[in-house]
């Protein structure tokens, strides 16, 4: 069983979901079930319907998800807030996805890779084999964030960087 889908596969799923305008939760669940079952994931019709039913749409845009516990998480609040660093928004998106039902198997790894203006990543953090990898990734980002600009300076102009 694969753990990743290709961009082509995900685009095909998105296209199927949006084809012909909005579709209802039952149709979305059926497409999601066919997509996942065709790739080796056993998904019951009810589980697919429950997952699709937790996504709140406005037009063709997802605006919120509802966790299994009934909490409503607004997609725009964190993920689309341009005032927050991209790394923070990506971690929040991972956490929101996990809170909304997450993966079919327990998540044990998480990674964050952000490119910016340099020829090297601005952020490249990874957590493997951890009971709470998204929480740990968040902890690592919080520790790294205040130093990130210094690492860029040190890489580009070591003489201009303060000592470690």
N, C-alpha and C positions, 0 to 999 in steps of 0.2 A: 504494500500500500504506500502510495506517495504522500508526502507531507506538503508539497508545494504544487501550485497550478501555474501553468505558463500564462504569460500576458495574453496570448491569443485565446486561451481557454476562458480566462476571466472576462475578456472583452466580448467573447461569444455569449457568455452567460448574461452579461450586462445588456447586450443587444437583444437577447431573447426576452429579458425581463421588461425592457422598455419598448419593444416592437409593438407597433399599433397603439401607442399611447399607454395610459395607465392600465394596469391589470390588478385584479383583486388579490387578497392574501392567499386564497385557495390556489389560484393559478400560479402565483409566485412560489408557493410551497411545492407544487407539483414540479415546476421547473427546477427548483433547488434540489429536490429529491432525485430527479433524473440526472442532474449534473453530478451530484455527489455519488450516487450509486454507480454511475458509469465510470467512476474513477476508483472504485473499490471500497467506498464508505457505505456501511449499512445504516440507512436512515429510514425510520418509519415514517409513513405519511403524516402521522400526528406530530412527530418531532419536527418535521420540516414545516408544517403548518404553524406550530407554536413559535418557531424561530422567525418565520416570515411575518407572523402577526404581531411581533414585538417591535417592528420597525414602523415608525410613524412617517408618512409621506406628505409632502406638499408639492403637488405637481409631480415632476419626475425626480425630486430631490428628497433624500432622507433628512428629516429635521430632528428626530429624536429616536431613542430606543428605550424600551422598557425592560428592566431586568426581570429575572424570574421571581424576584421578591416583590415586584410591583413598583420599583423606583423608576421614575422617568428621568432620563439623562438627555439633555438637549445637545444636539450635535454642534450647533453654532457656538455654544458658550465657551468652549475651550478650543476645539479643533480649528475653528475658523477665526479665532481672535488674533488679528495681525499684531497686536501689541505684545503678545507673548513670543518668546523665541521658538523657532521651528522645533527644536529638540524637545522643549516642554510640551508643545502641542502634540507631537508624535507619541510621547510617553502617555499623555492623557488619553489619546485615541486608543492606545493599546489597553490601558486600564478600563476605558469605557467598553471596549469590545469584550474584555474578560468579564466585566460586570453584567453585560447583556447576555451572557451565556457562554462566551468563549469558544474554545475548540471542543472537538468531540472526545479528545483525550486530554489528560492533565497537561498543562503547559509547564515545561521545566527549563525552557531557554527563552531568552529575549535579547534583541540586539538593537542598537541605534547607530545609524550611519548617516551623517549629514555632510554634504559637500557645500562649499561656499565659493569664494573667489580664488582660493589657492589651488595648487596642483595636488594637494593632499587633503584628506578629509578634515573638516573642522571638528567633527565629533565622530569617534569610532569606539563604541563601548559594547561589550557583550557579556552576558551572564549565561552560564551553562550549568545544567544539573543542579538546579536550585528549587527549593519548595515554593518560593514566591519570586520568580524571576523578574516580574514587572516592578514589584516593589523594590527589589535590589537594584534594578536598572535605574529607577528613580533616585535611589540613594547615591549611586555612582554619579549620575548627572548632577545632582545637587552639590556634590563634592568637587566635580570637575568644572562646572560652569564658571565660578569666579576666576579660575586660572586659564580658561580657554584662550582668551586673547593673548595672554603672555606666552602660551605655547606657540601661537602663530608668529608672534614677534621673534621669539627665540629661534624658530625655524628659518625665518626670512632674514633676520639681521641679529645674529647672536650677540654682537657687541652692544647693541642697543637694549638688550633684555636685562632685567635685573637678575642677580644671582638666584639660583633655586633655593 
